[in-house]
Amino acid sequence: MNKVLIRGSILLSIFFGSWLLLQQIDWVRLLNADFRDKSEYLQDMESKLGEMMYDDFARTNLQIDDSLSVAVLDTLVAKICRANHIDPRSLKVYLFENEEVNAFAIPDRQLLVYSGLIEKADTAEALCGVLAHEIAHIQKGHVMQSLKREIGLSILFSVITGNSDITVMREIGKLLSSRAFNREMEREADLTGLEYLQKAHIDPEPFAEFMGIIDDDDPAPAFQWMSTHPLPKERKQYLLRQIKKRGAHYSPVLSQELWKDFKAFFEG
């Protein structure tokens, strides 16, 4: 009988503890949040979720810490950010060994870049275009907006409080790395990324060309980053139209020697 009473007391404590915790959350505000508003609750949720997602990716992918590779990637990101009044220190950029042609944003202003993307990019400008696109997703608050739409706040809350298993986190990771954003968000990130490039005096045409390298009817499995986005040829066309309208003077983003050395690490 004592064991039954003790067990009952524990269950009641857990119930009331959870209830009190939930009472501290402004659910009406959260449910209507667009995740561009930086309330304390949203910041805490995004920070915790970002930490957990990074840890999960780091467990399943080898992080690259080669000093030259990291320095070059940081330089490209910083060039885009500074020209667009974005503090590069507010972003966390990580490089992982993975053959997918992919780069994607995860919560808490984190940007993950796969080595397969660098191998496929012919120029530093093409790579900068993808980085600018993902930075635009981060700046526009698309990451958490999409998770709210696709996953739901109740599931996100269960993840960060430890009330779900690892498979849920893995599914969220798959969503963000492939098909998190709708076409409206993708187009906005494309065009905002284009503006970022032009303000940084980086030629955006290689980025537009990079968007059109896949056959619409048969996207290769390796191109997960683009296969669920707007059709490649469509993206290339609307980006090139915008480039023609604006016109600007562009400077090489890296020397040919440095780009060659950078690429050699991934192709060797």
N, C-alpha and C positions, 0 to 999 in steps of 0.2 A: 504493500500500500504506500509506504514511504517513497519507493521508487517512482510510483505512478504520480504521486503529488509533486515530487521534485521535477519529473519530466514535464508535467503540466505547467509548473511555474516557469520553467525554462521557455516553453513554447509561448506562454503569455508574454514573457519578457521580450522575446524576439518579435512577436506580433506588435506590441506597443512601441518597441524601439523603432521598428520599420515604419509604423504609422506616424510617429513623431518626426522621423526623418523626412517622410513624404510631405508632412505638413509645412516643413520649412521651405519647400519649393513652390514657387509661384507658377503653377501649371498652366494657368490661363495665359500668362505672359509667354511661357515656353512654347505652348502649342501654337501661338500666333507669331512666334519669332521668325524672322527671315534670316537670322544668323549674320546679318551685317551689323546689328546692334550688339554692342559688346558688354552685355550685362554680366554681373559676377557669375551667375548660374551658367550662362552659356560659355563663358571663358573657362570655368572649371571643367565643364563637360568636354569641351573641345580639347583642352590640355590633357586630360586624363585619357581620352580616346586616342589622341595622337601618340602619346607615350606608349600605350598598349599596342597600337598598330605598328609603330616603328619596331618595337621589340619583336613582334611576330615576323615582320619581314626580315629582320636581322637574323632570326633563328633559321629561316629557310633559304636565305640568299647570302652569299659571301660578299661582305662589304669591302670595297676597294679603298685602300689607304695610301696608294702610291702618291708620293708628294707632288710630282709634276702633274699628274692627272687631276688631283684634287685642286691644285693651285690654278690650273687652266680653267676648270669648271667654275671655280669661285670667281675668277676674273671675268668670265663671260656674264655670269649672273650679276656681278657688281656693276658692270658697264651698263647693262639694261636698267638696273634699279636706279642708279645715281642720276641717269638722264631723265628719269620719270619721277623723281622725288620720292622714291621708295627706299627706306633704310635697308640695305642688304643684310644688316645684322639681324633684322626681324625675321629673316628666312633661315630655315635649316635645310641645307642641300646635302644629299647623300648619293654616293655612287655605288651601284651594286653590280656584281658579275651575273649577268643573265642574258641569254641570247635573244630575248624578245626585243623588238624595235619599240621601245616604250619609255615614257617618262610620265609621271603622274603626281598629283598633289594629294596629300593625306592631311587629316586635321592638324591643327596647331601650326599652320604655316610651314609645313614640311614638303619638300620636293624630292622625290626619288627618281634617279636617272639610271637606266639600265645600260650596260656596256654595249648591248646590241644596237641601241640607237646611235651611239657614237661610231660604231663600225659601219653603219649604213649611211650616215651623213657624209656627203662628199666635201662639204665646206663647213668652216666654222660658222658662216652666216646661216646655213640651213639648221645647224644645231641651235643657234641663238633663237631662231624662229620658234622652235619647239619649246625652248626654255621660256621665251616671252609669252607664249600661249598659256603655259602652265602657271606662270606668275600672274597672268590675268585672271585665271580661275581663282587663285588665292585672293587677289585683291578684290574681286567681285563677290567674295563670300560663297562661291558656288559649291564648295566641298560640303559644308554642313547643310546648306540648303538642299542639296541632292540627297544626302543621307536621311534628312528629315522626311523627304518625299518618298524615297525608295524603301527605307528601313522602318522609319517610325521612331518617335522619341521614346516610347515605352521600351523598345528593344535596345536602343542605344543606352538608356538608363540602366537596363538589366546587365548590359555588357560592362559598364564602368563600375557597377557595384558588385561584380563578381557572381551574378546570378544567372550566367549563361556559360555554355561550354566553349571550348576553343574553336569549334566548327563555325560558330556564329561570327567570330572575329575573322576567320579565314574567308567567309563569304563576303563580309564587308570589304576585305582587302581585294578580293576578286572584282567586286563591283567598282571600286575606285580605280583599279588598274585597267579596266576595260570599257565599261559602259555606264559610268556614273551620271554623265551629263546628257541632257536632252539637246536637240539640235539648236534650239534657241541659245542655250548657254554656250555651245560649241562655236556658233557663229560669232557671238559676242566676244568670246575669248580669242578667236581668230583675228577679228578686226581690232580689238584692243591690243593684242600682241603686235599686230602690224604697226599701230601707232607707237608702241613702245620702241620697236626697232627703228622707226624713222626718226624719232626724237633722239635716239642714241647714235644716229648716223650709220646704222647698220643696214646694208642692202637687204631688203625683204624679198626680193625676187627668188633667191634660192629656197627660201621657206615655202613660197607659193609652189615652186616646182616640186619640192619634196612632197607636198600634199597630193600631187597628181601622179605619183610613180606607181600606184597600184591599179591594176585592172578592176573596174567597178564590179564586174561579174564574177570575179574569182579572187577575192582578197586572200593573200597568203596567210596561213595561221600565225606566222611569226610577227605579222604586223598588227598585233592586238591593239596598239595605241590608236590606230586609225580605222580599224575595221568596223567599229560601231559608231563612228563619228559621221558627219555628213559625207556624202559620196566624194571620193578624192577629186575627181574631175570638177565637180561643182565647187569645191573649196578653192581649188587652183584658179578657177575662172573668176570667182568674185574677189579673191585676193589680188589677182593681176589687174582687174578693173580698178580697184582702189589705188593700186600703186601707180597706174597710168594717170589717174586724176591728180595725184599729189606732186610727184616729182621732187627729188631732193638730191643733195650731194652726199655720197656715201664714202666711207673710208674702210680699208681692210680691218677686220676685227682682230686678226692675229697675223703674224708673219707666216709665210709659207713654210719656213723651217720649223717654227714652233708647232704649227698645225700638223706637220708631217711627223714630228716626234711624238706628239700627243696621240695621233692615230696609231702609230707603230706599237704602242704599248698594248692596245686592244687587238691588233691584228697579228701580233707576234705569237 
